[in-house]
Amino acid sequence: MQEAAVSTSATSPSTPSTPPLGTPPLGPVGVWLIGARGSVATTAVAGCAAMTAGLHAPTGMVTETAPFMDRGLPTLSSLVFGGHDTTSCPLPKRAEELAAGGVLPHGLPSAVHAELAAADAEIRPGGPQPGDTRTDEQLIEAFAADIRDFVRRRGLARAVVVNVASTEPLPADDAERLPASSLYAAAALRADCPYVNFTPSTGLHHPRLADAARTSGLPYAGRDGKTGQTLLRSVLGPMFAQRALAVRAWSGTNLLGGGDGAALADPAAAAAKNAGKERVLADTLGSAPEGEVHIDDVPSLGDWKTAWDHIAFDGFLGTRMVLQTTWQGCDSALAAPLILDLARLTSRAHERGLSGPLPALAFYFKDPDADAPAALGEQYAALMDFAAQLGETGGALGAPGDLGDRGVPRDRGVSVEATGRVSGRADRGPADGSPSGEAS
């Protein structure tokens, strides 16, 4: 694979206006979901509609707690959903399936049918599908064109691209083509949209996108959402370290079904997933203990997951002890409120002019951006500081974004040329072609 420098460029830069403390953004905010017809995305859309209508409390949404009030976050009612997916099952039908499985409350799909149908109408065909002959450059431009059309047609102040698709295997070092997750990430940059990677897939972490991400002037966060087993590890790891208890081994097993179970049945995809689980132990304990995590696909579990950990540790005078934990939960119900949190926080960061990685959002991720703490308590403290920063009065906090008339983002070019080089192009117009996505 040829190494490729990356550059981005934009025209007519202007400094965005910064609303005062507690003022929501001027206009609706888009949430463009990669894997938009999957379980997590469907639950997020249905849940947002339910909370907006006052049908359910915002349980699990950190941004609905007191420290985030009056911080200028977009309201739940202002969020507009769209996305990419390779599947054709409409969101209302998918919601009915989730309700039948106990993921969504009985009756909710019919109560929010209009909102689900509206979001489904904004989902574009995904890919690359088998037999697709388009180049990476053509695919990126097609995806970006869909996002730009969504922003302009719906009159959005901005849009945040969030990857909630199924886990990909890590790309080979000599692969000539970008993986799908990186194509979507490059499209987000080209469409001048902040990007969140809630999956372990490569996304913006691909080396051929590193310079583009750095020079884009956009905020981005990820990767791999922390919803269950690793959430618990980020609490227990620091506990053992702080109490000076020597962990000898830490082994785990995950039993799960649904789309994630099927995707993680691939050993290469499972290896990508486990990397984040192992990192949190190494970071909080100071070194990686013995033991591995095994992931088993159990289709009958559907969207439910059981995670078991066996921790062997030494106490005073070398006394050997064991802690075992069992976590049973619904992945989609755990992940969906975090998706809404991240979309709101990243949108506000973009509005305030922040750019580059957002390590303050490590609270949400197994494999957060560099320089972020690994312990959940420290991550929460950093998130609280970030919330206060977002609500401060005054000018933009970082490099201003490149905004067009009425705050609509201008096209930020990121292209993949025939040589594999990724380069910047300014003010690209819409192009023919269909975008790409996967189901979670």
Secondary structure, DSSP 8 states (H G I E B T S, - for coil): ----------SS-B------TT---SS-EEEEEETTTSHHHHHHHHHHHHHHTTSS--TT-GGGSGGGTTS----GGGEEEEEEES----HHHHHHHHHHTTSS-TTHHHHTHHHHHHHHTTEEE----TT----HHHHHHHHHHHHHHHHHHTT-SEEEEEE---------TT-SS--HHHHHHHHHHHTT--EEE-SSS-GGGSGGGHHHHHHS--EEEESSB--SHHHHHHHHHHHHHHTT-EEEEEEEEEEE-HHHHHHHTSHHHHHHHHHHHHHHHHHHHSS--B--EEEEE-GGGTTEEEEEEEEEEE-GGG-EEEEEEEEEEEHHHHHHHHHHHHHHHHHHHHHTT--EE-GGGGGGBSS--TT---SHHHHHHHHHHHHHHHH--SS-SSS--BB-GGG-B--B--EE-TTS-EE--BS----SS-------
